[in-house]
Amino acid sequence: MDAPVPPTWDCYCGRPAGSEPDDPPVASPPPVYRTPLEYLHERRSDADLDIILDEALQAVAARRRDPSSQDQDSDQL
């Protein structure tokens, strides 16, 4: 059974391949790396993030003032 050769296909190296060596298919650019902070900015407003940050900083400050609360926090996890 003879099947026609497709114009392009995925090579085992991860790049596109083709049957024309003089006119190889163009590889698409790699996805852009985004930081976790950029993902947060997609879902939350700056005001929401400021509130979350303030709450987290208050929790850290409370643990520094009362070291015994760290044992209680780890029990709740």
C-alpha positions as CSV (number, residue, x, y, z in Angstrom):
1,M,0.0,0.0,0.0
2,D,1.5,3.3,-1.1
3,A,0.6,6.4,0.8
4,P,1.4,9.9,-0.3
5,V,4.2,11.7,1.5
6,P,2.9,14.6,3.6
7,P,4.5,18.0,2.9
8,T,5.7,18.3,6.6
9,W,5.9,16.0,9.6
10,D,7.2,16.0,13.2
11,C,10.8,14.8,13.3
12,Y,12.0,12.7,16.3
13,C,14.2,15.7,17.3
14,G,11.0,17.8,17.9
15,R,11.4,20.1,14.9
16,P,9.3,20.0,11.8
17,A,10.7,18.1,8.8
18,G,9.8,18.1,5.1
19,S,10.6,16.4,1.9
20,E,12.3,19.5,0.3
21,P,15.9,19.9,1.6
22,D,16.2,23.3,-0.1
23,D,13.0,24.6,1.5
24,P,12.7,23.2,5.0
25,P,9.6,24.0,7.1
26,V,10.0,26.9,9.5
27,A,9.9,25.9,13.2
28,S,7.5,27.8,15.4
29,P,9.1,29.9,18.1
30,P,9.3,28.2,21.6
31,P,6.7,29.2,24.1
32,V,7.6,32.2,26.2
33,Y,8.5,31.5,29.8
34,R,6.3,33.2,32.2
35,T,6.9,33.6,35.9
36,P,4.4,32.6,38.6
37,L,3.9,36.3,39.3
38,E,2.8,36.8,35.7
39,Y,0.2,34.0,36.1
40,L,-1.1,35.7,39.2
41,H,-1.5,39.0,37.4
42,E,-3.7,37.2,34.9
43,R,-6.2,36.1,37.5
44,R,-6.0,38.9,40.1
45,S,-6.0,42.7,40.2
46,D,-3.1,44.6,41.7
47,A,-5.4,45.6,44.6
48,D,-6.2,41.9,45.3
49,L,-2.5,41.0,45.2
50,D,-1.7,43.8,47.7
51,I,-4.3,42.5,50.1
52,I,-2.9,38.9,49.8
53,L,0.7,40.2,50.3
54,D,-0.3,42.2,53.4
55,E,-2.0,39.2,54.9
56,A,1.0,37.0,54.3
57,L,3.4,39.6,55.8
58,Q,1.2,40.0,58.9
59,A,1.2,36.2,59.3
60,V,5.0,36.1,59.1
61,A,5.3,39.0,61.5
62,A,3.0,37.3,64.0
63,R,5.1,34.1,63.8
64,R,8.3,36.1,64.5
65,R,6.7,37.8,67.5
66,D,5.3,34.5,69.0
67,P,7.6,31.6,68.0
68,S,5.3,29.1,69.8
69,S,2.6,29.8,67.2
70,Q,4.8,28.1,64.6
71,D,4.1,24.8,66.3
72,Q,0.4,25.4,66.2
73,D,0.5,26.5,62.5
74,S,2.3,23.2,61.5
75,D,-0.3,21.2,63.4
76,Q,-3.1,22.8,61.3
77,L,-1.5,21.7,58.0
